[in-house]
Amino acid sequence: MSERVEAAATGTGPGRLLVAVYGVFALAAGARAGVQIAARFHEAPVAYLLSALAAAVYVLATVALALGGRVSRRIAVAACSVELAGVLLIGTYSLADPASFPDETVWSAYGRGYGFVPLVLPVVGLAWLWRTGRSGRAGENGTRTSAS
């Protein structure tokens, strides 16, 4: 008989700090995008919509990391991957063609306006998901183990 133990929860231990940082970024990016869209949308619509997209990705990552189930883990991996791709693509594009970004987004210049945390956060998130996922993988005898 094989005992099945789920992978370590993503929202426990150091994962709580990760969830908190994602939550703060969701709130910060969402509030900033909301004000910019409501007050100055005509000035830089693409930049402000990208900030709103970043906020939505942060909300999704926050919830998925906090829940930590199998489906939530997959959603968190997707959210962190989209976030990393976004910050790399938008960061590069905003530096290569600054005229296209008359105002900064969360991801422009690799998150320079946020202390480069948007560049580091998805890497940390993906590393945490990998680490907690590995602790629940099958052991040598074919049963799943969990890290203690």
N, C-alpha and C positions, 0 to 999 in steps of 0.2 A: 504494500500500500504506500503510495507516495503522498507526502504532505505538501500542500501548495501554500507558500507564504508569498504575499504580494511584495513587490519592490518597496524599498524604504520610502516613506512619505516625503514629498518634495517640500511641504510647508512646515516641517518640523525642524528643530535644531537651527543650524545656520540658515536653513531655507526660510525661516521666519523673517530674518533680516532681508533676504532677497525679495520676499513677498512685500515687505514694508517699503523697500526702495521702489519696486515696481508700482506700488500703490501711490506713492508720492509723485512719481513721474506721470502716472495716469492723471492725477489731479492737476498737476502743474501744466502739463501739455494741453489737457482738455480745457482748463480755465483760460489759458493764454489764447488758444485757438478760438474759443468761444467769443472772447472779447474782440479779437482781431477780425473775425468773420462778421460780428455784429456791427462793429464801429468803422472798420477800414477795409472791407472786403475788396473794394474796387482798386486799392493800391497794389495788392500782391495776392490775387486769388489763388494761384498755384501754391505759393508758399504757405498760405493759411490753411488750405485744404490738406496739404501734406502734414502740417502740424496736427490737424484733426485726425488724420489717418494714423499718425504716430500715437496719439492719445488712445485711439480705439485698440491699437495693437497692445499698448501697455495695459489697458483694462483687461483684455483677453488673457494676456500673460499672467497678470495678477491673480485673476480668478482661477485659471487653470493650475498655476503653481500652488495656490492655497488648497485647492481640492485634492490634487495629487493622485487621483485614481488612474487606471490604465488609459481611459479615453482622455482624461484631462492631461495626462502626461504627453500624449500625442499632440494635443492642441497646444500645449506649452512649447513643445519642440517646434511646431509650425510657427507659432507666434514669435518665438525668439529668432528663428531662421529668417522670417520676413523682416523682423526688426534689424537684424544684422545686414541683410541684403539692402534694406532701405537706407540705413546709415552709410553704408559703403557707396552705394550708387548715388544717392542724393549728395552725400559729402563730396564725392569726386566731381560730380556735375556742377555743384555750386562753386567749387574752386576753379574749375575749368572755364565756366561761363557765368561769372558773378552778375552780369546784367540780367540773367534769367531769374535771379532771386533778389528783387529789390528790398526784401526784408527777410530776416533769417527764419528758418524753420527749426524744429527740434533737431533734425538730422543734418542740417546744412553745416558745412565745414566740419563734418564728423562730430557734431554736437559741441562745438567750441563754446557756444553760449551757455551750455550747461556743464562746463568743466570736463568735457569729453566723456562724461558718464554714459551718454547714449551709445558710444562706441564700445565701451567696456562691458556694459550691462548685459547685452545678449550673449557675449562670450562667457561671462560668469554664469548666466542662466543655463546655457547649453552644457557647460561643464558640470554644473550641479545636477542637471537632469541625467547626464551620462553617469555621474558618480552614484546617484541614488538608484538609477536603473540597473547598474552593474551589481549592486548589492543584493538584488533579487533574482539574478540569473541562476540557471541550473548549475548545481555543483557537480562534482565528479561522478556521484552515484545516480545522477539524473533527477534528484529532488531539488526543489528550489530552496535557497537559503536566504536569510536576511542578515544584514549587518547589525551588530549589537554594539 
